[in-house]
Amino acid sequence: MASNSTPAHAADHGDTTISSAMDYAAHEAMYRRFTGLVKWGIIGAVVLVLFLFVAIHPMLTAPAS
């Protein structure tokens, strides 16, 4: 028969509540830094792709005959 004890994989992980001692100013600063890096990374990737398209595309670089 099945036992009523807690399985080993469902162990107690301690207190999982979020305390109010969290440093919200540091958290918001890190979030702004992260979103800024993502934004500039995407802009940089788009600029690189556009540059490579213009530099490599044969219709744009070859003279028309």
PyMOL CGO cylinders between C-alpha atoms (Angstrom):
from pymol import cmd
from pymol.cgo import CYLINDER

trace = [
    CYLINDER, 0.00, 0.00, 0.00, 0.99, 3.60, -0.43, 0.3, 1, 1, 1, 1, 1, 1,
    CYLINDER, 0.99, 3.60, -0.43, 2.56, 5.31, 2.54, 0.3, 1, 1, 1, 1, 1, 1,
    CYLINDER, 2.56, 5.31, 2.54, 1.62, 8.77, 3.76, 0.3, 1, 1, 1, 1, 1, 1,
    CYLINDER, 1.62, 8.77, 3.76, 5.21, 9.94, 4.26, 0.3, 1, 1, 1, 1, 1, 1,
    CYLINDER, 5.21, 9.94, 4.26, 6.72, 12.74, 2.18, 0.3, 1, 1, 1, 1, 1, 1,
    CYLINDER, 6.72, 12.74, 2.18, 8.74, 11.47, -0.79, 0.3, 1, 1, 1, 1, 1, 1,
    CYLINDER, 8.74, 11.47, -0.79, 12.48, 12.18, -0.84, 0.3, 1, 1, 1, 1, 1, 1,
    CYLINDER, 12.48, 12.18, -0.84, 12.20, 14.43, -3.92, 0.3, 1, 1, 1, 1, 1, 1,
    CYLINDER, 12.20, 14.43, -3.92, 9.71, 16.69, -2.12, 0.3, 1, 1, 1, 1, 1, 1,
    CYLINDER, 9.71, 16.69, -2.12, 12.15, 17.69, 0.61, 0.3, 1, 1, 1, 1, 1, 1,
    CYLINDER, 12.15, 17.69, 0.61, 11.68, 20.80, 2.71, 0.3, 1, 1, 1, 1, 1, 1,
    CYLINDER, 11.68, 20.80, 2.71, 13.47, 23.70, 1.04, 0.3, 1, 1, 1, 1, 1, 1,
    CYLINDER, 13.47, 23.70, 1.04, 13.23, 26.03, 3.99, 0.3, 1, 1, 1, 1, 1, 1,
    CYLINDER, 13.23, 26.03, 3.99, 11.59, 29.43, 3.98, 0.3, 1, 1, 1, 1, 1, 1,
    CYLINDER, 11.59, 29.43, 3.98, 10.66, 30.40, 0.41, 0.3, 1, 1, 1, 1, 1, 1,
    CYLINDER, 10.66, 30.40, 0.41, 9.03, 33.74, 1.19, 0.3, 1, 1, 1, 1, 1, 1,
    CYLINDER, 9.03, 33.74, 1.19, 10.53, 36.96, -0.15, 0.3, 1, 1, 1, 1, 1, 1,
    CYLINDER, 10.53, 36.96, -0.15, 11.67, 39.23, 2.61, 0.3, 1, 1, 1, 1, 1, 1,
    CYLINDER, 11.67, 39.23, 2.61, 11.36, 42.99, 2.54, 0.3, 1, 1, 1, 1, 1, 1,
    CYLINDER, 11.36, 42.99, 2.54, 15.09, 43.26, 3.16, 0.3, 1, 1, 1, 1, 1, 1,
    CYLINDER, 15.09, 43.26, 3.16, 15.67, 43.04, -0.60, 0.3, 1, 1, 1, 1, 1, 1,
    CYLINDER, 15.67, 43.04, -0.60, 17.71, 45.93, -1.99, 0.3, 1, 1, 1, 1, 1, 1,
    CYLINDER, 17.71, 45.93, -1.99, 15.21, 47.33, -4.48, 0.3, 1, 1, 1, 1, 1, 1,
    CYLINDER, 15.21, 47.33, -4.48, 17.46, 50.19, -5.59, 0.3, 1, 1, 1, 1, 1, 1,
    CYLINDER, 17.46, 50.19, -5.59, 20.23, 47.76, -6.58, 0.3, 1, 1, 1, 1, 1, 1,
    CYLINDER, 20.23, 47.76, -6.58, 17.67, 45.47, -8.21, 0.3, 1, 1, 1, 1, 1, 1,
    CYLINDER, 17.67, 45.47, -8.21, 16.23, 48.30, -10.33, 0.3, 1, 1, 1, 1, 1, 1,
    CYLINDER, 16.23, 48.30, -10.33, 19.72, 49.54, -11.27, 0.3, 1, 1, 1, 1, 1, 1,
    CYLINDER, 19.72, 49.54, -11.27, 20.73, 46.06, -12.43, 0.3, 1, 1, 1, 1, 1, 1,
    CYLINDER, 20.73, 46.06, -12.43, 17.48, 45.68, -14.39, 0.3, 1, 1, 1, 1, 1, 1,
    CYLINDER, 17.48, 45.68, -14.39, 18.06, 49.02, -16.15, 0.3, 1, 1, 1, 1, 1, 1,
    CYLINDER, 18.06, 49.02, -16.15, 21.64, 48.01, -16.96, 0.3, 1, 1, 1, 1, 1, 1,
    CYLINDER, 21.64, 48.01, -16.96, 20.48, 44.65, -18.32, 0.3, 1, 1, 1, 1, 1, 1,
    CYLINDER, 20.48, 44.65, -18.32, 17.71, 46.13, -20.49, 0.3, 1, 1, 1, 1, 1, 1,
    CYLINDER, 17.71, 46.13, -20.49, 20.10, 48.80, -21.77, 0.3, 1, 1, 1, 1, 1, 1,
    CYLINDER, 20.10, 48.80, -21.77, 22.65, 46.17, -22.78, 0.3, 1, 1, 1, 1, 1, 1,
    CYLINDER, 22.65, 46.17, -22.78, 19.96, 44.12, -24.51, 0.3, 1, 1, 1, 1, 1, 1,
    CYLINDER, 19.96, 44.12, -24.51, 18.71, 47.20, -26.37, 0.3, 1, 1, 1, 1, 1, 1,
    CYLINDER, 18.71, 47.20, -26.37, 22.17, 48.24, -27.57, 0.3, 1, 1, 1, 1, 1, 1,
    CYLINDER, 22.17, 48.24, -27.57, 23.07, 44.65, -28.41, 0.3, 1, 1, 1, 1, 1, 1,
    CYLINDER, 23.07, 44.65, -28.41, 20.02, 44.36, -30.67, 0.3, 1, 1, 1, 1, 1, 1,
    CYLINDER, 20.02, 44.36, -30.67, 20.73, 47.74, -32.29, 0.3, 1, 1, 1, 1, 1, 1,
    CYLINDER, 20.73, 47.74, -32.29, 24.36, 46.72, -32.86, 0.3, 1, 1, 1, 1, 1, 1,
    CYLINDER, 24.36, 46.72, -32.86, 23.34, 43.41, -34.40, 0.3, 1, 1, 1, 1, 1, 1,
    CYLINDER, 23.34, 43.41, -34.40, 20.88, 45.12, -36.77, 0.3, 1, 1, 1, 1, 1, 1,
    CYLINDER, 20.88, 45.12, -36.77, 23.52, 47.67, -37.83, 0.3, 1, 1, 1, 1, 1, 1,
    CYLINDER, 23.52, 47.67, -37.83, 26.02, 44.86, -38.44, 0.3, 1, 1, 1, 1, 1, 1,
    CYLINDER, 26.02, 44.86, -38.44, 23.54, 42.87, -40.54, 0.3, 1, 1, 1, 1, 1, 1,
    CYLINDER, 23.54, 42.87, -40.54, 22.64, 45.95, -42.60, 0.3, 1, 1, 1, 1, 1, 1,
    CYLINDER, 22.64, 45.95, -42.60, 26.32, 46.77, -43.13, 0.3, 1, 1, 1, 1, 1, 1,
    CYLINDER, 26.32, 46.77, -43.13, 27.09, 43.23, -44.24, 0.3, 1, 1, 1, 1, 1, 1,
    CYLINDER, 27.09, 43.23, -44.24, 24.08, 43.21, -46.57, 0.3, 1, 1, 1, 1, 1, 1,
    CYLINDER, 24.08, 43.21, -46.57, 25.22, 46.43, -48.26, 0.3, 1, 1, 1, 1, 1, 1,
    CYLINDER, 25.22, 46.43, -48.26, 28.88, 45.34, -48.37, 0.3, 1, 1, 1, 1, 1, 1,
    CYLINDER, 28.88, 45.34, -48.37, 28.25, 41.83, -49.74, 0.3, 1, 1, 1, 1, 1, 1,
    CYLINDER, 28.25, 41.83, -49.74, 25.08, 42.08, -51.83, 0.3, 1, 1, 1, 1, 1, 1,
    CYLINDER, 25.08, 42.08, -51.83, 26.14, 41.80, -55.53, 0.3, 1, 1, 1, 1, 1, 1,
    CYLINDER, 26.14, 41.80, -55.53, 23.37, 44.01, -56.93, 0.3, 1, 1, 1, 1, 1, 1,
    CYLINDER, 23.37, 44.01, -56.93, 24.43, 46.92, -54.77, 0.3, 1, 1, 1, 1, 1, 1,
    CYLINDER, 24.43, 46.92, -54.77, 28.19, 46.62, -55.28, 0.3, 1, 1, 1, 1, 1, 1,
    CYLINDER, 28.19, 46.62, -55.28, 28.47, 45.60, -58.97, 0.3, 1, 1, 1, 1, 1, 1,
    CYLINDER, 28.47, 45.60, -58.97, 28.10, 48.28, -61.64, 0.3, 1, 1, 1, 1, 1, 1,
    CYLINDER, 28.10, 48.28, -61.64, 25.03, 47.91, -63.84, 0.3, 1, 1, 1, 1, 1, 1,
    CYLINDER, 25.03, 47.91, -63.84, 25.80, 46.82, -67.43, 0.3, 1, 1, 1, 1, 1, 1,
]
cmd.load_cgo(trace, "trace")
